[in-house]
């Protein structure tokens, strides 16, 4: 009876795998920094939910919760939910995401629990 030979597949790397890794590292190092994204108007002229929220909050002059923002956006015709079940929850998440990712450059500020305002 011959003994079964076992190998560790993660221990061995092929030349092709090594060259792909080296190539990826070279591309990452040589890639230029991405330019900041600029806001482009939608082709159909519709606003995004965040743009509509900024406009509604500026018109209101004070902090609002997301349910009130959604109602105001729909009433003024700025934005309506495309058959979403909880558009206020989606807007809340998008507002927090913008605040967290953009930091001091965000358009919004969380004024109190559940309420947002436009940054001055």
ZIWOMO-V473676 format. One record per residue. N is the residue number from 1. PHI is phi in whole degrees, -180 to 180 (NA if undefined). PSI is psi in degrees with one decimal (* if undefined). Layout:
BEGIN
<<N | PHI | PSI> <N | PHI | PSI>>
END
This chain:
BEGIN
<<1 | NA | 135.9> <2 | -98 | 146.6> <3 | -78 | 142.1> <4 | -80 | 131.1> <5 | -88 | 127.4> <6 | -113 | 140.1> <7 | -129 | 155.7> <8 | -95 | 110.0> <9 | -66 | -25.0> <10 | -81 | -18.4> <11 | -77 | -31.3> <12 | -97 | 134.9> <13 | -126 | 142.4> <14 | -88 | 167.0> <15 | -62 | -38.0> <16 | -64 | -42.1> <17 | -66 | -39.9> <18 | -66 | -40.2> <19 | -70 | -35.5> <20 | -64 | -42.0> <21 | -64 | -44.2> <22 | -65 | -39.8> <23 | -66 | -41.9> <24 | -63 | -41.7> <25 | -64 | -39.6> <26 | -66 | -42.5> <27 | -65 | -39.3> <28 | -65 | -40.0> <29 | -71 | -34.6> <30 | -87 | -14.7> <31 | -69 | 132.5> <32 | -73 | 158.8> <33 | -66 | 141.9> <34 | -73 | 143.2> <35 | -76 | 154.3> <36 | -65 | 139.5> <37 | -72 | 139.1> <38 | -108 | 144.7> <39 | -74 | 126.7> <40 | -111 | 141.6> <41 | -69 | 142.9> <42 | -67 | 147.9> <43 | -62 | -35.1> <44 | -87 | 0.9> <45 | 82 | 4.5> <46 | -83 | 150.9> <47 | -86 | 155.3> <48 | -82 | 167.9> <49 | -64 | -38.1> <50 | -69 | -39.3> <51 | -64 | -42.2> <52 | -65 | -38.3> <53 | -64 | -40.6> <54 | -62 | -41.3> <55 | -68 | -42.3> <56 | -65 | -43.6> <57 | -66 | -36.5> <58 | -66 | -39.8> <59 | -68 | -36.7> <60 | -71 | -36.2> <61 | 82 | -0.4> <62 | -151 | 176.4> <63 | -69 | 148.4> <64 | -138 | 155.8> <65 | -88 | 168.0> <66 | -71 | -30.4> <67 | -64 | -43.6> <68 | -65 | -37.0> <69 | -64 | -45.1> <70 | -62 | -43.6> <71 | -63 | -42.6> <72 | -68 | -39.2> <73 | -63 | -41.6> <74 | -69 | -40.7> <75 | -66 | -37.0> <76 | -87 | -8.4> <77 | 79 | 18.0> <78 | -75 | -45.2> <79 | -158 | 140.7> <80 | -130 | 150.0> <81 | -71 | 133.0> <82 | -80 | 70.1> <83 | 66 | 29.7> <84 | -80 | 146.0> <85 | -78 | -37.2> <86 | -133 | 72.4> <87 | -65 | -27.7> <88 | -68 | -34.6> <89 | -69 | -38.5> <90 | -66 | -42.7> <91 | -64 | -42.4> <92 | -58 | -45.9> <93 | -64 | -42.0> <94 | -66 | -38.5> <95 | -64 | -46.2> <96 | -64 | -38.5> <97 | -63 | -41.1> <98 | -66 | -41.2> <99 | -63 | -43.2> <100 | -72 | -38.1> <101 | -81 | -38.8> <102 | -91 | -17.5> <103 | 61 | -122.3> <104 | -72 | -14.0> <105 | -91 | 1.9> <106 | -69 | 151.0> <107 | -79 | -18.5> <108 | -117 | 159.4> <109 | -138 | 142.1> <110 | -86 | 112.8> <111 | -84 | -38.2> <112 | -157 | 180.0> <113 | -58 | 117.0> <114 | 81 | 2.9> <115 | -126 | 142.6> <116 | -125 | 155.0> <117 | -139 | 163.3> <118 | -79 | 136.6> <119 | -71 | 135.4> <120 | -82 | *>>
END
